[in-house]
């Protein structure tokens, strides 16, 4: 999970709001630091952290111009967050008709946040971490080589195919 130092450096220490933060799934004794560029079509960033441990539990970056909102949840509270989403649909909503896009890796959140805060274009895809054993990696590397693409492109193609197959199975089951 990102640290308070990473968050503060990201926003160049420009904190213009903050205060107590209340959340059932994150716990108690929480504080939120906020950066907002004070532009309705601009950007904002929030870090919610424990006042006891100073550990960041939730990091948010909002791109109001493009109606995109990204959130990174600390793995230690992810299960409670997922439960909260099931019981309270508002947990998914960043603002009117814009839902949070949940990010899986610190590096993805940091890359998006750096680009958003700099008003630069950014990759809207969600990065995921894929762990492969040596034999799986070698098999994918050979497949990628035979198609003259990178291993990352091969992994993306495989994951896309699996997701599409899963979606078509779900559609068939509900029909």
Rosetta blueprint (number, residue, H / E / L):
1 X L
2 X L
3 X L
4 X H
5 X H
6 X H
7 X H
8 X H
9 X H
10 X H
11 X L
12 X L
13 X L
14 X L
15 X L
16 X L
17 X E
18 X E
19 X E
20 X E
21 X E
22 X E
23 X E
24 X L
25 X L
26 X L
27 X E
28 X E
29 X E
30 X E
31 X E
32 X E
33 X E
34 X E
35 X E
36 X E
37 X L
38 X L
39 X L
40 X L
41 X L
42 X L
43 X E
44 X E
45 X E
46 X E
47 X E
48 X E
49 X E
50 X E
51 X L
52 X L
53 X L
54 X L
55 X L
56 X E
57 X E
58 X E
59 X E
60 X E
61 X E
62 X E
63 X E
64 X L
65 X L
66 X L
67 X L
68 X E
69 X E
70 X E
71 X E
72 X E
73 X E
74 X L
75 X H
76 X H
77 X H
78 X H
79 X H
80 X H
81 X H
82 X H
83 X H
84 X H
85 X H
86 X H
87 X H
88 X L
89 X H
90 X H
91 X H
92 X H
93 X E
94 X E
95 X E
96 X L
97 X L
98 X E
99 X E
100 X E
101 X E
102 X E
103 X E
104 X L
105 X L
106 X H
107 X H
108 X H
109 X H
110 X H
111 X H
112 X H
113 X H
114 X H
115 X H
116 X H
117 X H
118 X L
119 X L
120 X L
121 X L
122 X L
123 X L
124 X L
125 X L
126 X L
127 X L
128 X L
129 X L
130 X L
131 X L
132 X L
133 X L
134 X H
135 X H
136 X H
137 X H
138 X H
139 X H
140 X H
141 X H
142 X H
143 X H
144 X H
145 X H
146 X H
147 X H
148 X L
149 X L
150 X L
151 X H
152 X H
153 X H
154 X H
155 X H
156 X H
157 X H
158 X H
159 X H
160 X H
161 X H
162 X H
163 X H
164 X H
165 X H
166 X H
167 X H
168 X H
169 X H
170 X H
171 X H
172 X H
173 X H
174 X H
175 X L
